Amino acid sequence: MAGGSRGGFPAWMTAAAARIDLSGGAAATSGSQPPQPGPSPAVVADQELGMAERALSAASAAFISAIIVNPLDVAKTRLQAQAAGVPYYQAPQMAALGPDAILSELRCSPSCTRGIILGSEPICPPDCFQYKGTVDVFLKVVRQEGFGRLWRGTNAGLALAIPTVGIYLPCYDIFRNKIEDFTRSNAPGLTPYAPLVAGSVARSLACIACSPIELARTRMQAYKEFQPGVKPPGMWKTLLGVLSPHASPGQNAVQNYRVLWTGVGAQLARDVPFSAICWSTLEPIRRKLLGLVAEDGDAASVLGANFAAGFVAGSLAAGVTCPLDVAKTRRQIEKDAQKAMRMTTRQTLVDILRSEGPKGLFTGVGPRVARAGPSVGIVISFYEVIKYALHQRNMS
């Protein structure tokens, strides 16, 4: 591995960087010394961290990431929802709206010059409310709904990110370590596939556990409130709104609550390949970069190596799995609960391909990639740094 002659990996670095090389064998030590039996100090340090410490590290990283990238998530969801037919323009109802309501609800901006005069006030044409791209979503949301709406769903995003990543990254660490230990002794050729398997299994557990929160966040970001001054429903009210049509006392309660997992199949179909691609790409890049840093590296250089590897891997995985993300969004914003329960991921993809062509499968790919790259980079790099800080505290 590159950089092996410079003293190997820093002892405090995560075991993911130190335990194996890219060919699947044990990690090389410095100089020409043969590898020593038993786990390296980095592996021991990583394995000494308990599940609670790993979860705390991951949740802290997820908190930072969720706040930073939420506007890109809003843009991606709005573009995908618009393609699915969600209206962002309220047709004028002259019998119900007075002049004040016309100005506030049917004009995209006080400075818009395209408005037509209807009664005594200008009204914008419907295409003023159509989103044409990521930047256009930002501009129109800020202009029409306020700057704070770019962080719509942040509470649900935090409620989702913290438990999801708190389950996902610690489980990934533990599964990867166990699989690598097993394959190193029994099937060294399979060791490079440990990140792929560990990432897929860990992501599946996290997705199933947190699917209702993902459903609430998608709906909160997708729909626009047309009533000025009325606070849009939060996460719990959104979930109650999903449940209310099924709250019949004569029905099985378990069957009623199944609706909260609407789209979980599409979410798994998106997130499991995402994790497999992401970790299979991230680990080799991270090991290569950390090999260049070796013992000379400090926290900043290791932070940079983890961020760069996460950025590249997250961007690639997000682009490849975008059609599955479009299918997930379509299923979760479907208002007809019975139809949503009958929809399948394959059927949704086929319908999109027939009605919108291949371009429809990649609706929102720009903000999705722009969000995933920094998000994965931030989570991975901060996760490793916080793990290091906790380990140093335990050692002292």
C-alpha positions, 0 to 999 in steps of 0.5 A, spaced: 500 500 500 502 506 498 505 510 504 507 503 507 514 505 508 513 511 512 511 507 518 504 505 517 497 508 519 497 512 525 495 508 531 489 512 533 486 511 526 480 507 525 481 499 524 477 500 517 484 503 514 489 499 518 486 492 518 487 490 510 490 492 504 487 493 497 488 485 495 485 482 501 491 480 505 493 483 512 495 490 512 503 491 511 507 494 517 513 499 516 519 497 512 521 490 511 518 487 517 513 481 516 506 482 519 505 480 526 500 475 528 494 478 532 490 485 531 494 491 530 493 497 535 489 500 531 484 494 531 484 494 538 483 501 539 477 501 534 474 494 537 475 497 545 469 502 543 462 500 545 456 500 541 454 507 545 460 510 544 460 509 536 452 511 536 454 517 540 459 519 535 455 517 529 449 521 531 453 527 532 456 527 525 449 526 523 446 532 526 451 536 523 450 533 516 443 534 516 443 541 518 448 543 513 445 539 507 437 540 508 436 545 503 439 540 497 434 535 500 428 540 499 430 542 492 431 534 490 424 532 493 420 538 490 423 537 483 421 529 484 414 531 487 413 536 481 414 531 476 409 526 479 404 532 479 404 535 486 401 542 484 405 548 487 400 553 484 393 554 486 388 556 481 384 562 483 378 561 486 375 568 485 368 567 489 372 565 495 378 570 494 379 577 496 384 582 493 388 581 499 388 573 498 390 574 490 396 578 492 399 574 497 397 567 494 397 568 486 403 572 485 410 569 485 414 576 487 412 583 488 418 585 483 415 580 478 413 583 471 410 578 468 403 578 472 397 580 469 391 584 472 385 581 474 381 585 478 385 590 481 391 586 483 397 583 478 397 575 478 402 571 476 402 565 470 402 558 473 409 557 470 412 562 475 411 557 480 414 551 476 421 549 478 426 549 473 432 546 477 436 546 483 437 554 484 430 556 481 427 551 487 432 555 492 430 562 489 422 561 489 422 557 496 425 563 499 421 568 495 414 565 495 415 562 502 421 565 506 428 563 507 426 558 513 422 553 508 429 551 505 430 547 512 423 545 512 423 538 515 429 539 518 426 536 525 424 530 521 431 530 518 434 530 525 429 525 528 431 520 522 439 522 521 440 521 528 437 514 530 439 512 522 446 513 522 446 511 530 444 504 528 448 504 521 455 506 522 456 502 529 453 496 526 457 497 519 463 498 524 462 491 528 459 487 522 465 489 518 470 488 523 467 481 524 467 479 517 474 481 516 476 477 522 473 471 519 475 472 512 482 473 514 482 466 517 478 462 512 477 466 506 482 471 504 480 472 497 473 475 500 476 480 505 475 486 500 467 484 500 466 485 507 465 493 507 459 491 501 456 486 505 457 490 512 454 496 509 448 493 506 446 489 512 447 495 517 443 499 512 437 495 511 436 494 519 437 502 519 432 503 514 426 498 517 427 501 524 426 509 521 422 508 515 416 512 518 420 518 520 423 518 512 415 518 510 414 524 514 420 528 512 419 526 504 411 529 505 413 535 509 418 537 504 414 535 498 408 539 499 407 547 499 402 550 504 398 555 500 395 559 506 399 565 509 400 565 516 398 558 517 404 554 520 405 547 516 404 541 520 410 538 523 413 531 523 407 528 528 401 531 525 404 529 518 404 522 521 397 522 524 395 525 517 397 519 514 394 514 519 387 518 520 384 515 514 386 508 517 384 509 524 377 505 524 376 501 530 373 495 527 380 494 523 386 490 525 391 496 529 397 492 526 394 493 519 393 500 520 400 502 522 403 498 516 401 505 512 407 508 516 412 503 512 409 505 505 415 505 500 420 501 505 421 497 499 423 502 495 427 505 500 431 499 501 431 498 494 435 505 494 439 505 500 442 498 500 445 498 493 447 505 495 451 503 501 454 497 497 456 502 492 458 507 497 462 503 502 466 499 496 468 505 493 470 509 500 474 504 503 479 503 498 480 510 497 480 512 504 485 506 505 490 509 499 489 516 502 491 514 509 496 510 507 499 516 504 498 520 510 501 514 515 504 516 521 506 523 519 498 525 519 495 529 524 487 529 525 486 535 520 489 530 514 486 524 516 479 528 517 481 531 510 482 524 507 476 521 510 472 527 507 475 526 500 473 519 500 466 520 503 465 525 498 467 521 492 463 515 494 457 518 496 456 522 489 457 516 485 452 512 489 447 517 489 448 518 481 447 511 480 441 510 485 437 516 483 432 512 479 430 508 486 430 515 490 425 517 485 421 511 485 421 512 493 419 519 493 413 517 488 410 512 493 411 516 499 407 522 496 402 518 494 395 521 497 391 515 496 393 510 501 390 504 498 394 505 491 400 507 495 400 500 498 399 496 492 404 500 488 411 496 487 418 499 486 418 495 479 411 498 477 413 505 479 419 505 475 416 502 469 410 507 469 415 513 470 419 510 464 413 510 460 410 517 461 417 521 462 422 517 459 429 516 461 430 523 463 424 522 468 428 517 472 433 522 474 429 527 476 433 531 482 439 528 480 443 534 481 441 536 488 441 529 490 448 528 488 450 535 491 447 533 497 450 526 498 457 527 497 458 532 502 453 529 507 457 522 506 464 526 507 461 530 513 458 524 517 464 519 515 470 524 517 466 527 523 465 520 526 472 518 525 474 524 529 469 524 535 471 516 535 478 518 536 476 523 541 472 518 545 478 513 545 483 518 547 478 520 553 477 513 555 485 512 555 486 518 559 
